[in-house]
Amino acid sequence: MTTKQVSIFIENRQGRLAEVTDIIAKNGINIRALSVADTTSFGILRLIVDDPERLEGILREHHITASITSVLAVCINDKPGGLVELLRLLEDIQIEYMYTYVSSGDGACIILRVDRDAEAVRRLTAAGFRGPAGK
C-alpha cells in the first residue's frame, strides 16, 4: 500500500512538461500515474513510475530537481461512493493531497499523501482496502 513517488520541480513554461516526459520516455521508464500542481512560475510534477530511484538519478543528470517521497496507493471500489468509503476511515488524518489513476487489473486507485502513514495503512488494511496488484 505504501509506494514511492517522484516529485519534480518544473518551470512553468511552454514545452517544459514535454521535455521532461521525453527524458523519461527515452530512458524506458513507464509513468503509471501523475499529477501536476502549478503556480505562475513553477510547478510540481508528481509521478508514480516503475523505477523511481533510477528516474531520480536520470533527472539529476539532466539538472532537474527531483525527490522521492512515500505515498499510499490504495484501490477503491469503482462505483459511486467508493471514494467516500476510504475518506471516512481517514476523517481525522490530514490528507495533504491526492490524485487518481485507473489500473487495468485493479480499477480505480488513489494516491494519497497523509500526515500519519502507518495509522492510515492500519485502518485501510483492517477495512479490507489493498494496494494495486495486491501490494
N, C-alpha and C positions, 0 to 999 in steps of 0.2 A: 504494500500500500504506500510505502514511502519510496519516492523516486528522486532522481536528480534533475534539476532544471538548469539550463544555461541562460543567464541574463546578460544581454549585450547592450552596452551604451552605444547609441547610434545617433548621428547627426540627423536632424530633421531637414533634409534637403532632397530635392528631386533626384531619383535614381539610386539613392544610397541603399535602400532596402534591397533592391535588385542586386546591387554589388555584393552585399553581404551574403544573400542567399545563393548567389552564383559561386562564391567561395565554398560555401557548404556543399553545394551540389557537385562541384568539380572534385571534391575530396571524398565523394561517395558516402556522405553522411545523410541519413534519412530523417527528415523532420516528421515527427508524429503529431505534434500539437504546437500551436504558437499563439501568442498574444502580443499586441503592440499597444503601449501606452505612450502618449506623446505630449509635449508642450510645444511652444513656439520654436525653440531652438534645438531640442533633442528629444529622443525617445528611449524607451527601454523595450527591447525585443526579448521576450521570454520564450524559450523553446524547450520542448521535450524531444530529445533525439536518441538515436540508437547507440551513440558513443559520446557521451558528454565530456569526458576527460580529454579525449582526442580532439574534439571540437574546440575546447577551451585553448589547447595548445596551438592549434592551427590559427585561431583568431589572434592570439598574442603574436604569432609570427607575422601577421599582417597588421600589427599595431592597432588592433581593435580591442578595446577594453571589454573583458568578459569575466564572469564569475559563475561558480556553481553553487546552487543553494538546494536545500532539501525541501521538497513539497510533498503533498499527498496526492495520489492518483486513485480515485475511487469510482467504481462503476455504479450507476444508479439504474433503477427500473426505467426503461424508455417508455414512459406513459405519463399522462397528466398527473401531477402531484409527486412524481419521482424525486424531484429535487427537494421539495419541502420535507420529505421523509428524512433526508440527510441533514438538512438545515435545522430541523427541530432537535436533533440529537446534539447539535453544537451551539445551541442558543446562548450559552454563557462562555463560549470560546470565541475569541476575536478572530475574525476572518479578515486578513489583510487584503487579499484579492483572490479571484477565482476565474477560471475560464474553462471551456468545454471542448471536447472533440468526440468524434464517433469512431469507435474501433470495430472493425468488421466482425469479430467474434464476440465482442463484449457489449455492443450497443453504445449507449451514452456514457461517457466518462467525464469526470470533473477533476480539474487540477485545483488544489487549494493550498494556500499559504496561510497557516494559522499560528497563533502565539503559543499553543501547547500541543505539539505534535503527538507526544506519547499518549496524552489523555484522549485526544481526538481518535487516534488509532484504536485505543482500547474500546471506546464507546461504539465506534463504527463496526469493529470486528464482532463485538458482542451482539450487535443488532443484525449481523449477517451480511454486512457490506464486504466487498472484496476489491482488490485492485485489478487492473487489466490482466488478462490471461492468468488469473488465479494468484497474482502476486499479493 
